[in-house]
Amino acid sequence: MDLHLTGKVAVVTGASKGIGLAITRSLAAEGVHVVAGAMHGSPELDVLADQKDVHPVLVDLTTPEGPALLIAEAVSRFDTIDILVNNVGAVRPRLDGFLAVTDQDWDWAMTINFFAAVRTMRAALPHLATRAGASIVTVSSVNAYLPDPPVIDYSAAKAALTNLCKSLSKEYGTRVRVNTISPGPVQTDLWLGGDGVAATVARANGTSAVAVAQQAAADAATGRFTHPQEVADLVLFLASDRADNITGSDFRVDGGLITTL
């Protein structure tokens, strides 16, 4: 299927690894000019930049000025933006309960999972709104509607993010399509890294990270984690004109984890 993306300009946040890297690689393979925002970069992103039309921008998106700097760099290089993918996000399990979650903890979770996207969209929308077929795709989480005490601040931030994108889809109507994707557990460092969710929970409970991950996978109807590429494939479809009448929608990629309608 031709997605008609060749020559488009995309900005991807959190592009150095995991879902963001898969999205960046997939967009570039479709002939998209990709501005890849990341705090530290990665060897994999560097290799991709050598092979494709990918332009890494090292930027801290948790700062008030970081998102605007990323968008300014994209506009400076390509004059415009057609696609924005809000992907940056992070989670720190809160295993001591709500009362142990400090204002600093809340500030960190809301900044990286919500305000980074708020600021990026605020900077990008004036440019996107001038482009026919412009699209925003935001990677949210099933935790937006699956509240979970061990990730209470993350869940609240993702709920706010999904709500915001729905509102923007109404405000921008015919000018910019705005959709969200809500993955369940994905095979990335967020879940499976040395300091990921599985390892953190395992240390607290005196079990193994493998056992924690296996239980999380078993909770899905498919019995496995989602692969980053599966999220990336949906991002590309939603960003393309093949999805031209889809806006204000949220798409679960969770292997059937959420069992309600």
C-alpha positions as CSV (number, residue, x, y, z in Angstrom):
1,M,0.0,0.0,0.0
2,D,1.4,3.4,-1.0
3,L,1.0,5.7,2.0
4,H,1.8,8.8,-0.1
5,L,4.3,10.0,2.5
6,T,7.3,10.6,0.2
7,G,8.6,14.1,0.6
8,K,6.7,14.9,3.8
9,V,8.4,16.4,6.8
10,A,8.0,14.7,10.2
11,V,9.1,15.5,13.7
12,V,9.4,12.6,16.1
13,T,10.1,13.0,19.8
14,G,11.8,10.4,21.9
15,A,13.4,9.1,18.7
16,S,16.6,7.5,19.9
17,K,15.3,4.0,20.9
18,G,12.3,1.8,21.3
19,I,9.0,2.9,19.8
20,G,10.4,6.3,18.7
21,L,13.3,4.7,16.8
22,A,11.0,2.3,15.1
23,I,8.7,5.2,14.0
24,T,11.7,7.2,12.8
25,R,13.1,4.3,10.8
26,S,9.7,3.5,9.3
27,L,9.0,7.1,8.3
28,A,12.4,7.4,6.7
29,A,11.8,4.2,4.7
30,E,8.7,5.8,3.3
31,G,10.7,8.7,2.0
32,V,9.9,11.1,4.8
33,H,12.3,13.8,5.9
34,V,12.5,13.1,9.7
35,V,13.7,15.4,12.4
36,A,14.4,13.1,15.3
37,G,14.3,14.7,18.7
38,A,16.1,12.9,21.6
39,M,18.0,14.0,24.7
40,H,21.1,11.9,24.2
41,G,20.8,10.2,20.9
42,S,21.9,6.6,20.3
43,P,24.2,4.6,18.1
44,E,21.2,3.2,16.3
45,L,19.9,6.7,15.5
46,D,23.3,7.7,14.3
47,V,23.4,4.8,11.9
48,L,20.0,5.6,10.7
49,A,21.0,9.2,10.1
50,D,23.9,8.0,8.0
51,Q,21.7,5.9,5.8
52,K,18.4,7.8,5.5
53,D,17.0,11.4,5.5
54,V,17.0,11.5,9.3
55,H,18.3,14.6,11.2
56,P,18.9,14.0,14.9
57,V,18.4,17.0,17.2
58,L,19.7,16.6,20.7
59,V,17.3,18.4,23.0
60,D,15.9,18.2,26.5
61,L,12.1,18.1,26.0
62,T,11.5,18.4,29.7
63,T,12.6,22.0,29.7
64,P,10.2,24.8,28.9
65,E,12.2,25.8,25.9
66,G,13.2,22.4,24.5
67,P,10.1,21.6,22.4
68,A,10.1,25.0,20.7
69,L,13.8,24.6,19.9
70,L,13.1,21.2,18.3
71,I,10.3,22.6,16.1
72,A,12.3,25.7,15.2
73,E,15.2,23.4,14.0
74,A,12.7,21.5,11.8
75,V,11.2,24.6,10.3
76,S,14.7,26.1,9.8
77,R,15.8,23.0,7.9
78,F,12.7,22.2,5.9
79,D,10.5,25.4,6.1
80,T,7.5,23.5,7.3
81,I,6.1,20.4,9.1
82,D,3.5,17.9,7.9
83,I,3.6,15.3,10.7
84,L,4.2,15.5,14.4
85,V,4.7,12.3,16.4
86,N,4.6,12.9,20.2
87,N,6.3,9.8,21.5
88,V,8.6,10.9,24.3
89,G,7.5,9.5,27.7
90,A,8.8,7.6,30.7
91,V,7.6,5.9,33.9
92,R,8.9,5.3,37.4
93,P,6.9,2.7,39.3
94,R,5.6,4.1,42.6
95,L,5.6,1.0,44.8
96,D,5.2,2.7,48.2
97,G,1.7,4.0,47.6
98,F,0.1,7.3,46.8
99,L,1.2,9.0,50.0
100,A,4.8,8.5,49.1
101,V,4.5,10.2,45.7
102,T,5.9,13.7,46.2
103,D,5.2,16.9,44.4
104,Q,8.6,16.4,42.7
105,D,7.6,13.0,41.5
106,W,4.3,14.4,40.1
107,D,6.1,17.2,38.5
108,W,8.6,14.8,36.7
109,A,5.8,12.5,35.5
110,M,3.6,15.3,34.2
111,T,6.4,17.1,32.6
112,I,7.8,14.3,30.5
113,N,4.5,12.6,29.7
114,F,2.2,15.6,29.3
115,F,3.8,19.0,29.2
116,A,6.5,18.0,26.7
117,A,3.7,17.1,24.2
118,V,1.7,20.3,25.2
119,R,4.7,22.5,24.4
120,T,5.7,20.6,21.2
121,M,2.1,20.8,19.8
122,R,1.9,24.5,20.8
123,A,5.0,25.2,18.8
124,A,4.1,23.0,15.9
125,L,0.5,23.7,15.3
126,P,0.9,27.1,13.6
127,H,3.0,25.4,11.0
128,L,0.9,22.2,10.7
129,A,-2.3,24.2,10.2
130,T,-0.9,25.6,7.0
131,R,-0.3,22.2,5.4
132,A,-2.9,20.1,3.6
133,G,-3.3,16.7,5.2
134,A,-1.3,17.6,8.3
135,S,-1.4,15.1,11.2
136,I,-0.5,14.7,14.8
137,V,-0.1,11.2,16.2
138,T,0.5,10.9,19.9
139,V,1.7,7.8,21.7
140,S,-0.3,7.6,24.9
141,S,-0.9,4.4,26.9
142,V,-3.6,2.0,28.0
143,N,-3.0,3.5,31.4
144,A,-4.9,6.6,30.2
145,Y,-8.0,4.5,31.0
146,L,-6.5,1.7,33.1
147,P,-5.6,3.4,36.4
148,D,-2.9,1.5,38.2
149,P,-1.6,2.5,41.7
150,P,2.0,1.4,41.0
151,V,2.1,3.9,38.1
152,I,-0.4,6.4,39.4
153,D,1.3,9.6,38.2
154,Y,2.1,8.1,34.8
155,S,-1.6,7.0,34.4
156,A,-2.9,10.4,35.3
157,A,-0.5,12.1,32.9
158,K,-1.4,9.8,30.0
159,A,-5.1,10.4,30.7
160,A,-4.5,14.1,30.5
161,L,-2.6,13.6,27.3
162,T,-5.3,11.6,25.6
163,N,-8.0,14.1,26.7
164,L,-5.9,17.0,25.3
165,C,-5.5,15.4,21.9
166,K,-9.2,14.7,21.7
167,S,-9.9,18.4,22.4
168,L,-7.3,19.5,19.8
169,S,-9.0,17.2,17.2
170,K,-12.1,19.2,17.7
171,E,-10.5,22.7,17.7
172,Y,-8.4,22.0,14.5
173,G,-11.1,20.0,12.7
174,T,-10.5,20.2,9.0
175,R,-7.0,21.6,9.3
176,V,-5.0,19.1,11.4
177,R,-6.0,15.5,12.2
178,V,-5.1,14.5,15.8
179,N,-5.1,10.9,17.0
180,T,-3.7,8.9,19.8
181,I,-2.3,5.3,20.1
182,S,-2.5,3.5,23.4
183,P,0.0,0.6,23.6
184,G,0.0,-1.9,26.4
185,P,3.3,-3.3,27.5
186,V,5.9,-3.0,24.6
187,Q,9.2,-4.7,24.2
188,T,11.3,-1.7,25.1
189,D,13.6,-0.6,27.9
190,L,10.7,1.2,29.6
191,W,9.4,-2.3,30.5
192,L,12.4,-4.6,30.0
193,G,15.5,-2.5,30.6
194,G,17.8,-2.8,33.7
195,D,15.8,0.0,35.4
196,G,12.5,-0.8,33.7
197,V,9.2,-1.6,35.1
198,A,9.8,-5.4,35.3
199,A,13.2,-5.0,37.0
200,T,11.9,-2.4,39.5
201,V,8.9,-4.5,40.5
202,A,11.0,-7.6,40.7
203,R,13.5,-6.0,43.1
204,A,10.7,-4.8,45.3
205,N,8.9,-8.1,45.4
206,G,11.9,-10.4,45.6
207,T,11.2,-12.1,42.3
208,S,12.8,-12.0,38.9
209,A,12.3,-9.4,36.1
210,V,11.6,-12.3,33.7
211,A,8.8,-13.5,36.0
212,V,7.2,-10.1,36.2
213,A,7.4,-9.6,32.4
214,Q,5.9,-13.1,31.8
215,Q,3.0,-12.3,34.0
216,A,2.4,-8.9,32.2
217,A,2.5,-10.7,28.9
218,A,0.1,-13.4,30.1
219,D,-2.5,-10.7,31.0
220,A,-2.9,-10.0,27.3
221,A,-5.1,-12.2,25.2
222,T,-2.3,-12.8,22.8
223,G,0.1,-13.7,25.6
224,R,2.9,-11.5,24.5
225,F,4.2,-7.9,24.5
226,T,3.7,-5.6,21.6
227,H,6.7,-5.1,19.3
228,P,7.7,-1.5,18.7
229,Q,7.3,-2.0,14.9
230,E,3.6,-2.8,15.4
231,V,3.1,0.6,17.0
232,A,5.2,2.3,14.2
233,D,3.1,0.7,11.5
234,L,-0.1,2.2,13.0
235,V,1.6,5.6,13.3
236,L,2.5,5.6,9.6
237,F,-1.1,4.7,8.6
238,L,-2.6,7.5,10.8
239,A,-0.1,10.0,9.5
240,S,-0.9,9.2,5.9
241,D,-3.8,10.3,3.7
242,R,-5.1,6.8,3.9
243,A,-6.5,7.8,7.2
244,D,-7.8,11.1,5.9
245,N,-11.2,11.0,7.7
246,I,-9.8,9.6,11.0
247,T,-9.4,12.2,13.8
248,G,-10.1,12.4,17.5
249,S,-9.7,8.6,17.7
250,D,-7.6,6.4,20.1
251,F,-6.3,3.1,19.0
252,R,-5.2,0.3,21.4
253,V,-2.3,-1.9,20.5
254,D,-2.4,-4.1,23.6
255,G,-2.9,-7.7,22.5
256,G,-6.4,-7.6,24.0
257,L,-5.2,-6.5,27.5
258,I,-8.2,-4.2,27.9
259,T,-11.3,-6.4,27.9
260,T,-14.0,-3.8,28.2
261,L,-15.8,-2.3,25.1
